[in-house]
Each structure stands twice: as C-alpha cells, then as structure tokens.
C-alpha cells in the first residue's frame, strides 16, 4: 500500500460553511473521529497476529497511520464546528472506558483468513458510511473530508482482500465458514465501540453511560444517511469476501433484506427514543 495520499493540512479548510452543517450530523462525526483516531492500537494488534509476516505488518502499519489521519481530520473538523470539543480529551475519555486487548497474539476469528475477512467487512462498512455522509451533507468541507476517507477505506478493503486471497491459499476456509465470520463481524457492529464513542464525544462530563440510551442516540443519527445505492455496493463487496458471485439474484435479495433491516432498525430506534 502506498504511503501518504493526502494530508490533513491540505484539506479545503477555508470552505467550511457552518450554516450548512446539520448539528445532528456533527454528533456522529465526533464519535467517528474517536474510533478512527484509535487506529494505531488496532495496527499493533494486527502486527501481533501476523508476527511472522513482515509484508503484511508493513501494510498494517501504513493502514494504521491512515486511520489515525482520518481521526485527526474528523476531530479537527469537529473542533472547528464546535470549539467546546477537544479531540484528545474526548479520545482519552473513550479509551478509558472502552478497552481493547493489545497483547493478543492470535486472531479472535480463529485464523488469519478469518481476521482478514473481518477487516474487509469493517472497511466495507466504513467506505459505505463515509460515502453516504458525503452524499447527504451540504457542507463543503465535510463533504471533501468524507470523500477522502471513503476513498481510503475502499483502498483498505482492496488491501485486506489481496492478503486474504494469499491466506486462503493456505487455510482454505469454506464458504460456510466465511459467511459465518462475516455475519459475526456484522453483528459486532452493534457492540459498545460506536455507542461508547458517541457517549465519550457528546455526553456531558458528569453523564452516566447507559448502553441502550447511547446506542439508540447513535443509531437514529447514523442510519439516516444510507440510501439503496450505498447498500448495493456494500452487499457486492461482502459477497466477494464470502466467495459468492455479486450481481446475481441472491445479491438482489440480500440488498433488499439489508435495506429493510436498516429501515426497521431506524424506525425501532426512533420509536424507542420517542
């Protein structure tokens, strides 16, 4: 993977138009900045898991640098939009409450192929998410930042998929096993990381973390960006990781099922919040 593609300082900061920024969008941007800013610890974890693979370790290290850059860009944007927000202070709060095992030497997925499948799913989600935000926002600077990040995340997906093919030659996971790992990782998108990041970035200093409350707060805001076109591309990327052919009748069925699920979750979250 090539090194630096863009720098935070090179972004069009002079195009910021606060009058076009939805305050609810800013809340999820703050949360995203914390998750991205923690990319270095995930990079260390990947280097531990692939300890005897210097080729992948180099790629994972470069990937982590770019993830941190995403956090810096989003955090600087949030600080400009809301002077009361401080990226490093919010990240310290996030890290103090959301732990991660940096000492793991084996993948929690059971194999290196499984780890790479999980990473592909994460990159699928993030590339779709930032594209959806860019398509939804009218604020020029945020649009530019999200399109830069979305392009990076798509490139990261291709990076992990390339290494996945290399490891599948050795480990030969069945399609069933690949689908199982994909579904497991997709379910984990509902774990504490994003809702705790939302809490750490947005809640008052004396607020108590209540998972259901902040999960609903995050979901009602983040899900609104998606349109069918975003999910169509994401489903195609997931099919590829599973070893299934995209753009078949099953792709169409899966796309409609995902769109239905996103809308159902959004409606449920809105109803619960009300």
PyMOL commands that set and color helices and strands:
alter all, ss='L'
color gray80, all
select helices_A, chain A and resi 8-10+13-15+18-20+23-37+39-49+54-81+87-97+112-136+140-171+175-188+192-202+211-225+228-242+249-273
alter helices_A, ss='H'
color red, helices_A
deselect
rebuild
show_as cartoon
